[in-house]
Amino acid sequence: MESQILYRGLAPYYDLIYSQKDYVKEATILKEIIERHKASSGIDLLDVGCGTGHHLKHLGDDFACTGLDINGEMLEIASKNIEGAEFIEADMTTMSIGRRFDVITCLFSSIGYAKTYQNLGKTLRNFANHLKPGGLLLIEPWFTEDVYSVGAPFMTTYEDDDIKIARLNVSMKEGNVSVFEMHYLIAERDVGVRHYVGRHELGLFDTERTLELMREAGFRASYTTEGTPSSRGLYIGIRGE
Ligand SMILES: C[S@@+](CC[C@H](N)C(=O)[O-])C[C@H]1O[C@@H](n2cnc3c(N)ncnc32)[C@H](O)[C@@H]1O
């Protein structure tokens, strides 16, 4: 999946761009939700699309953590930052890792990279196959088509004494897929200024259709925006016995 590979080369800057994101608070909220809904008895947790592993870092005291991501460079950073977790390089749309977990999380809209409903269905079936009976699936979605605005300019910046980063894009859409051409300008001490462009394509999945696909994959499924880690809300799936 070409678009996902485009974090390549940019993995070292991912944590700087998202340095304002409050992973500690999000992990605390996730723990409460897991405690409330999980119906299996173990503590094995898999974070799919884990990136540099920041949620896992704060879930490690309560769970035996595994992270899965398509991008090996993100996983390399994750494994340096986080002790005691296992990391697996794989594509969520085709994953088959021969183990079952009590909890699968897929956070910060990583699910959008499934891009098509066909791949979303496959991914949800993969999640079901990797969960124990009664296991819990938590998915933080990307935008739905009706709230996604096309043509809007965005800029995120980061700076410290050694590096200045500006990431800019104008939101685009092709069919029901949101398209981002992220332009990064990075000025780094003793390196110079570099310009990268990364194209990201994320499916704008309808909430009801996603719930249907979750149910078809064998989950009791719901969607909520109450008490969730972010305003994107959360799909909650409990795998049938
Ligand atoms: C927005 S980042 C989220 C990372 C992390 N969950 C966080 O909250 O910081 C999306 C992640 O999904 C990963 N990803 C994209 N497509 C994927 C796929 N098909 N299978 C597994 N991981 C994928 C990317 O490599 C990236 O690390």
The ligand as an SDF file (V2000), in Angstrom:
LIG
                    3D

 27 29  0  0  0  0  0  0  0  0999 V2000
   -1.5660    8.6060   12.1070 C   0  0  0  0  0  0  0  0  0  0  0  0
   -0.4220    7.3180   12.4070 S   0  0  0  0  0  0  0  0  0  0  0  0
   -0.9480    6.7720   14.0220 C   0  0  0  0  0  0  0  0  0  0  0  0
    0.1610    6.1640   14.8270 C   0  0  0  0  0  0  0  0  0  0  0  0
   -0.1620    5.8530   16.2860 C   0  0  0  0  0  0  0  0  0  0  0  0
   -1.3090    4.9820   16.4290 N   0  0  0  0  0  0  0  0  0  0  0  0
   -0.3850    7.1260   17.0850 C   0  0  0  0  0  0  0  0  0  0  0  0
   -1.4660    7.2690   17.6860 O   0  0  0  0  0  0  0  0  0  0  0  0
    0.5310    7.9680   17.1560 O   0  0  0  0  0  0  0  0  0  0  0  0
   -0.9620    6.0230   11.3360 C   0  0  0  0  0  0  0  0  0  0  0  0
   -0.1060    4.7850   11.4130 C   0  0  0  0  0  0  0  0  0  0  0  0
   -0.7490    3.7400   10.6780 O   0  0  0  0  0  0  0  0  0  0  0  0
    0.2510    2.9990   10.0120 C   0  0  0  0  0  0  0  0  0  0  0  0
   -0.3730    2.2600    8.9100 N   0  0  0  0  0  0  0  0  0  0  0  0
   -0.8590    2.7650    7.7680 C   0  0  0  0  0  0  0  0  0  0  0  0
   -1.3510    1.7930    7.0040 N   0  0  0  0  0  0  0  0  0  0  0  0
   -1.2110    0.6510    7.6700 C   0  0  0  0  0  0  0  0  0  0  0  0
   -1.5210   -0.7090    7.3790 C   0  0  0  0  0  0  0  0  0  0  0  0
   -2.1120   -1.0470    6.2170 N   0  0  0  0  0  0  0  0  0  0  0  0
   -1.2240   -1.6520    8.2850 N   0  0  0  0  0  0  0  0  0  0  0  0
   -0.6130   -1.3200    9.4490 C   0  0  0  0  0  0  0  0  0  0  0  0
   -0.2790   -0.0390    9.7790 N   0  0  0  0  0  0  0  0  0  0  0  0
   -0.5750    0.9280    8.8980 C   0  0  0  0  0  0  0  0  0  0  0  0
    1.2600    4.0460    9.5590 C   0  0  0  0  0  0  0  0  0  0  0  0
    2.5100    3.4960    9.2170 O   0  0  0  0  0  0  0  0  0  0  0  0
    1.2890    4.9420   10.7910 C   0  0  0  0  0  0  0  0  0  0  0  0
    2.2690    4.5380   11.7100 O   0  0  0  0  0  0  0  0  0  0  0  0
  1  2  1  0
  2  3  1  0
  2 10  1  0
  3  4  1  0
  4  5  1  0
  5  6  1  0
  5  7  1  0
  7  8  2  0
  7  9  1  0
 10 11  1  0
 11 12  1  0
 11 26  1  0
 12 13  1  0
 13 14  1  0
 13 24  1  0
 14 15  1  0
 14 23  1  0
 15 16  2  0
 16 17  1  0
 17 18  1  0
 17 23  2  0
 18 19  1  0
 18 20  2  0
 20 21  1  0
 21 22  2  0
 22 23  1  0
 24 25  1  0
 24 26  1  0
 26 27  1  0
M  CHG  2   2   1   9  -1
M  END
$$$$
